[in-house]
Amino acid sequence: MMTRAEVLTRYRPIRAGIRRVLREATQACGRADLNRAVKQVAPWAEAEDLEDEDTIEMLVDVALFEPNQRGRRAFDRFLAARGERLGAADRALAERMVGAWFSLFRVSGRHEAAGLWLEDLLEGDRRLWLVDEALEASAPEGAILGMRLFDAGPFHAGFGIIVEPDQETLDFCLEAKARGGPLPFRHSLAATLYGDRLRASAPPGPADLALLQTLFEALTAESITPAKVGPKERGRRSPHPRKPSPPPKR
């Protein structure tokens, strides 16, 4: 078994690579991709409700990784058309990220070396090893989290915004899976949970897509440095603060 130091030595370059890949992939999103994400996540929102970084990141996640009406994803288009811009290591990482999926996970404990043991509640409680320093430091055992993960090799890694489902949504998902049916949502699970989170804190109103496009373009500008350290690192958000602080309002 790897030591904690060995695990983190493997993990930290992967985390940095995820940020580089997402920065490049975001630039492959067109107006149609973003428009679709807004319509699925927050069609009721005022433009100012879509200005913060977390909200833009949720929209970009849906635009990149959820298929359009033709079953195609912007991330796959990016990798086929612009993947050669990535270095060899980042290209290999991006190819692993193709398999990323969004699900509901229960934190079942700390891994013996580093990270967390998770159970994928929508895949028969499949047990996964996740390495995420911020989440390891903050997530309580038993927490149920919606997030996007992929197999990074020796362990799983994640990216995007972490959200917590309400009990009703969780029950709907588990009941649907128990019956062997599809999830009972019009759009994807990610879009549903992101929309729930935004709707809880924003008044209704028409979205100004022109302003959102300007903000979206600013996010992809090279003058903006996406890397951050700690729980607020770009590409990952922990829904739980470090103990003993109470959880933030969602």
One Martini backbone bead per residue (centre of mass of N, CA, C, O) as a GRO file, in nm:
protein
  250
    1MET     BB    1   0.098   0.035   0.020
    2MET     BB    2   0.063   0.353   0.011
    3THR     BB    3   0.153   0.636   0.121
    4ARG     BB    4   0.059   0.947   0.178
    5ALA     BB    5   0.289   1.083   0.024
    6GLU     BB    6   0.251   0.914  -0.237
    7VAL     BB    7  -0.037   0.993  -0.300
    8LEU     BB    8   0.008   1.308  -0.313
    9THR     BB    9   0.220   1.294  -0.539
   10ARG     BB   10   0.001   1.193  -0.745
   11TYR     BB   11  -0.238   1.401  -0.705
   12ARG     BB   12  -0.136   1.699  -0.753
   13PRO     BB   13  -0.086   1.679  -1.063
   14ILE     BB   14  -0.379   1.609  -1.128
   15ARG     BB   15  -0.511   1.864  -1.023
   16ALA     BB   16  -0.357   2.055  -1.211
   17GLY     BB   17  -0.447   1.915  -1.478
   18ILE     BB   18  -0.749   1.964  -1.453
   19ARG     BB   19  -0.733   2.271  -1.478
   20ARG     BB   20  -0.608   2.279  -1.759
   21VAL     BB   21  -0.822   2.119  -1.912
   22LEU     BB   22  -1.070   2.298  -1.839
   23ARG     BB   23  -0.966   2.557  -1.963
   24GLU     BB   24  -0.959   2.447  -2.254
   25ALA     BB   25  -1.250   2.328  -2.275
   26THR     BB   26  -1.413   2.588  -2.225
   27GLN     BB   27  -1.330   2.713  -2.510
   28ALA     BB   28  -1.527   2.492  -2.666
   29CYS     BB   29  -1.764   2.646  -2.585
   30GLY     BB   30  -2.059   2.742  -2.699
   31ARG     BB   31  -2.348   2.909  -2.707
   32ALA     BB   32  -2.524   2.651  -2.715
   33ASP     BB   33  -2.408   2.517  -2.463
   34LEU     BB   34  -2.476   2.744  -2.263
   35ASN     BB   35  -2.777   2.771  -2.321
   36ARG     BB   36  -2.847   2.486  -2.232
   37ALA     BB   37  -2.748   2.509  -1.939
   38VAL     BB   38  -2.936   2.736  -1.851
   39LYS     BB   39  -3.207   2.590  -1.920
   40GLN     BB   40  -3.145   2.348  -1.714
   41VAL     BB   41  -3.063   2.513  -1.446
   42ALA     BB   42  -3.152   2.860  -1.494
   43PRO     BB   43  -3.419   2.999  -1.653
   44TRP     BB   44  -3.508   3.208  -1.402
   45ALA     BB   45  -3.260   3.387  -1.402
   46GLU     BB   46  -3.073   3.637  -1.327
   47ALA     BB   47  -2.778   3.761  -1.422
   48GLU     BB   48  -2.664   3.817  -1.128
   49ASP     BB   49  -2.700   3.505  -1.046
   50LEU     BB   50  -2.450   3.422  -1.272
   51GLU     BB   51  -2.164   3.563  -1.173
   52ASP     BB   52  -2.048   3.357  -1.008
   53GLU     BB   53  -1.816   3.108  -1.006
   54ASP     BB   54  -1.989   2.865  -0.927
   55THR     BB   55  -2.209   2.902  -1.140
   56ILE     BB   56  -2.031   2.888  -1.389
   57GLU     BB   57  -1.920   2.604  -1.322
   58MET     BB   58  -2.188   2.457  -1.346
   59LEU     BB   59  -2.247   2.534  -1.641
   60VAL     BB   60  -1.988   2.415  -1.762
   61ASP     BB   61  -2.032   2.125  -1.674
   62VAL     BB   62  -2.289   2.081  -1.841
   63ALA     BB   63  -2.180   2.175  -2.119
   64LEU     BB   64  -1.949   1.950  -2.128
   65PHE     BB   65  -2.086   1.660  -1.979
   66GLU     BB   66  -2.363   1.699  -2.110
   67PRO     BB   67  -2.574   1.602  -2.335
   68ASN     BB   68  -2.729   1.666  -2.604
   69GLN     BB   69  -2.991   1.600  -2.820
   70ARG     BB   70  -2.759   1.414  -2.984
   71GLY     BB   71  -2.553   1.290  -2.760
   72ARG     BB   72  -2.341   1.524  -2.728
   73ARG     BB   73  -2.020   1.642  -2.622
   74ALA     BB   74  -1.803   1.901  -2.570
   75PHE     BB   75  -1.559   1.740  -2.464
   76ASP     BB   76  -1.528   1.552  -2.708
   77ARG     BB   77  -1.487   1.778  -2.914
   78PHE     BB   78  -1.236   1.894  -2.789
   79LEU     BB   79  -1.053   1.641  -2.802
   80ALA     BB   80  -1.070   1.607  -3.116
   81ALA     BB   81  -0.990   1.921  -3.198
   82ARG     BB   82  -0.784   2.020  -2.925
   83GLY     BB   83  -0.598   1.802  -2.780
   84GLU     BB   84  -0.311   1.879  -2.908
   85ARG     BB   85  -0.259   2.123  -2.703
   86LEU     BB   86  -0.181   1.914  -2.517
   87GLY     BB   87  -0.004   1.750  -2.328
   88ALA     BB   88   0.058   1.430  -2.269
   89ALA     BB   89  -0.047   1.418  -1.976
   90ASP     BB   90  -0.314   1.581  -2.027
   91ARG     BB   91  -0.428   1.396  -2.243
   92ALA     BB   92  -0.449   1.143  -2.066
   93LEU     BB   93  -0.635   1.275  -1.859
   94ALA     BB   94  -0.867   1.357  -2.050
   95GLU     BB   95  -0.933   1.060  -2.129
   96ARG     BB   96  -1.029   0.993  -1.841
   97MET     BB   97  -1.252   1.223  -1.819
   98VAL     BB   98  -1.458   1.099  -2.014
   99GLY     BB   99  -1.560   0.895  -1.767
  100ALA     BB  100  -1.721   1.090  -1.623
  101TRP     BB  101  -1.949   1.104  -1.337
  102PHE     BB  102  -2.270   1.167  -1.198
  103SER     BB  103  -2.344   1.137  -0.843
  104LEU     BB  104  -2.426   0.963  -0.545
  105PHE     BB  105  -2.245   0.995  -0.233
  106ARG     BB  106  -2.109   0.813   0.038
  107VAL     BB  107  -1.944   0.862   0.330
  108SER     BB  108  -1.766   0.575   0.481
  109GLY     BB  109  -1.461   0.689   0.505
  110ARG     BB  110  -1.129   0.660   0.568
  111HIS     BB  111  -0.848   0.618   0.427
  112GLU     BB  112  -0.555   0.469   0.518
  113ALA     BB  113  -0.383   0.693   0.365
  114ALA     BB  114  -0.586   0.867   0.162
  115GLY     BB  115  -0.884   0.998   0.186
  116LEU     BB  116  -1.185   0.831   0.061
  117TRP     BB  117  -1.471   0.645   0.116
  118LEU     BB  118  -1.712   0.548  -0.126
  119GLU     BB  119  -2.067   0.536  -0.218
  120ASP     BB  120  -2.259   0.447  -0.491
  121LEU     BB  121  -2.601   0.482  -0.483
  122LEU     BB  122  -2.651   0.430  -0.816
  123GLU     BB  123  -2.434   0.154  -0.792
  124GLY     BB  124  -2.477  -0.046  -0.548
  125ASP     BB  125  -2.257   0.073  -0.350
  126ARG     BB  126  -2.002   0.137  -0.481
  127ARG     BB  127  -1.662   0.124  -0.407
  128LEU     BB  128  -1.450   0.418  -0.349
  129TRP     BB  129  -1.145   0.595  -0.414
  130LEU     BB  130  -1.090   0.917  -0.285
  131VAL     BB  131  -0.894   1.204  -0.381
  132ASP     BB  132  -0.934   1.489  -0.150
  133GLU     BB  133  -0.820   1.716   0.058
  134ALA     BB  134  -1.063   1.896   0.128
  135LEU     BB  135  -1.273   1.669   0.181
  136GLU     BB  136  -1.116   1.511   0.393
  137ALA     BB  137  -1.115   1.764   0.602
  138SER     BB  138  -1.463   1.800   0.602
  139ALA     BB  139  -1.614   1.536   0.562
  140PRO     BB  140  -1.851   1.359   0.697
  141GLU     BB  141  -1.960   1.081   0.798
  142GLY     BB  142  -2.247   1.012   0.583
  143ALA     BB  143  -2.234   1.192   0.366
  144ILE     BB  144  -2.423   1.335   0.089
  145LEU     BB  145  -2.300   1.359  -0.254
  146GLY     BB  146  -2.283   1.560  -0.541
  147MET     BB  147  -2.066   1.435  -0.810
  148ARG     BB  148  -1.770   1.437  -1.019
  149LEU     BB  149  -1.609   1.146  -1.146
  150PHE     BB  150  -1.286   0.971  -1.194
  151ASP     BB  151  -1.049   0.755  -1.321
  152ALA     BB  152  -0.697   0.816  -1.225
  153GLY     BB  153  -0.613   0.504  -1.139
  154PRO     BB  154  -0.545   0.445  -0.819
  155PHE     BB  155  -0.779   0.661  -0.819
  156HIS     BB  156  -1.015   0.896  -0.752
  157ALA     BB  157  -1.146   1.193  -0.904
  158GLY     BB  158  -1.248   1.544  -0.910
  159PHE     BB  159  -1.498   1.787  -1.032
  160GLY     BB  160  -1.644   2.066  -0.946
  161ILE     BB  161  -1.943   2.090  -0.788
  162ILE     BB  162  -2.060   2.038  -0.466
  163VAL     BB  163  -2.364   1.871  -0.371
  164GLU     BB  164  -2.671   1.860  -0.176
  165PRO     BB  165  -2.927   1.668  -0.131
  166ASP     BB  166  -3.234   1.632  -0.073
  167GLN     BB  167  -3.446   1.403   0.049
  168GLU     BB  168  -3.641   1.386  -0.190
  169THR     BB  169  -3.432   1.342  -0.413
  170LEU     BB  170  -3.305   1.092  -0.294
  171ASP     BB  171  -3.559   0.916  -0.292
  172PHE     BB  172  -3.617   0.922  -0.593
  173CYS     BB  173  -3.352   0.789  -0.682
  174LEU     BB  174  -3.369   0.523  -0.517
  175GLU     BB  175  -3.643   0.428  -0.625
  176ALA     BB  176  -3.568   0.415  -0.924
  177LYS     BB  177  -3.334   0.211  -0.891
  178ALA     BB  178  -3.500  -0.016  -0.754
  179ARG     BB  179  -3.683  -0.039  -1.029
  180GLY     BB  180  -3.488   0.016  -1.288
  181GLY     BB  181  -3.506   0.316  -1.353
  182PRO     BB  182  -3.505   0.625  -1.427
  183LEU     BB  183  -3.458   0.928  -1.353
  184PRO     BB  184  -3.707   1.180  -1.234
  185PHE     BB  185  -3.589   1.383  -1.472
  186ARG     BB  186  -3.561   1.601  -1.728
  187HIS     BB  187  -3.273   1.615  -1.650
  188SER     BB  188  -2.999   1.596  -1.511
  189LEU     BB  189  -2.866   1.556  -1.208
  190ALA     BB  190  -2.681   1.797  -1.214
  191ALA     BB  191  -2.888   2.011  -1.309
  192THR     BB  192  -3.084   1.967  -1.073
  193LEU     BB  193  -2.893   2.033  -0.831
  194TYR     BB  194  -2.799   2.307  -0.926
  195GLY     BB  195  -3.079   2.436  -0.945
  196ASP     BB  196  -3.156   2.403  -0.649
  197ARG     BB  197  -2.929   2.577  -0.535
  198LEU     BB  198  -2.999   2.842  -0.690
  199ARG     BB  199  -3.305   2.870  -0.619
  200ALA     BB  200  -3.260   2.912  -0.304
  201SER     BB  201  -3.092   3.214  -0.377
  202ALA     BB  202  -3.293   3.304  -0.622
  203PRO     BB  203  -3.477   3.496  -0.808
  204PRO     BB  204  -3.690   3.531  -1.049
  205GLY     BB  205  -3.596   3.543  -1.406
  206PRO     BB  206  -3.450   3.648  -1.684
  207ALA     BB  207  -3.187   3.558  -1.873
  208ASP     BB  208  -2.873   3.712  -1.967
  209LEU     BB  209  -2.681   3.586  -2.217
  210ALA     BB  210  -2.489   3.814  -2.293
  211LEU     BB  211  -2.365   3.853  -2.013
  212LEU     BB  212  -2.284   3.560  -1.967
  213GLN     BB  213  -2.086   3.545  -2.205
  214THR     BB  214  -1.889   3.752  -2.092
  215LEU     BB  215  -1.824   3.594  -1.834
  216PHE     BB  216  -1.730   3.336  -1.976
  217GLU     BB  217  -1.493   3.466  -2.131
  218ALA     BB  218  -1.342   3.561  -1.877
  219LEU     BB  219  -1.288   3.276  -1.760
  220THR     BB  220  -1.097   3.196  -2.027
  221ALA     BB  221  -0.892   3.388  -1.977
  222GLU     BB  222  -0.548   3.408  -1.935
  223SER     BB  223  -0.558   3.632  -1.702
  224ILE     BB  224  -0.687   3.396  -1.551
  225THR     BB  225  -0.629   3.221  -1.255
  226PRO     BB  226  -0.749   2.902  -1.154
  227ALA     BB  227  -0.563   2.858  -0.923
  228LYS     BB  228  -0.619   2.715  -0.600
  229VAL     BB  229  -0.618   2.681  -0.256
  230GLY     BB  230  -0.772   2.453  -0.103
  231PRO     BB  231  -1.118   2.443  -0.076
  232LYS     BB  232  -1.108   2.681  -0.329
  233GLU     BB  233  -1.022   2.532  -0.555
  234ARG     BB  234  -1.016   2.498  -0.873
  235GLY     BB  235  -1.261   2.245  -0.960
  236ARG     BB  236  -1.332   2.261  -0.641
  237ARG     BB  237  -1.582   2.191  -0.385
  238SER     BB  238  -1.664   2.222  -0.051
  239PRO     BB  239  -1.959   2.180   0.154
  240HIS     BB  240  -1.751   2.168   0.398
  241PRO     BB  241  -1.621   2.279   0.665
  242ARG     BB  242  -1.418   2.298   0.902
  243LYS     BB  243  -1.383   2.184   1.191
  244PRO     BB  244  -1.651   2.319   1.394
  245SER     BB  245  -1.792   2.445   1.175
  246PRO     BB  246  -2.065   2.530   1.030
  247PRO     BB  247  -2.253   2.492   0.776
  248PRO     BB  248  -2.335   2.639   0.504
  249LYS     BB  249  -2.545   2.808   0.325
  250ARG     BB  250  -2.733   2.671   0.034
   0.00000   0.00000   0.00000
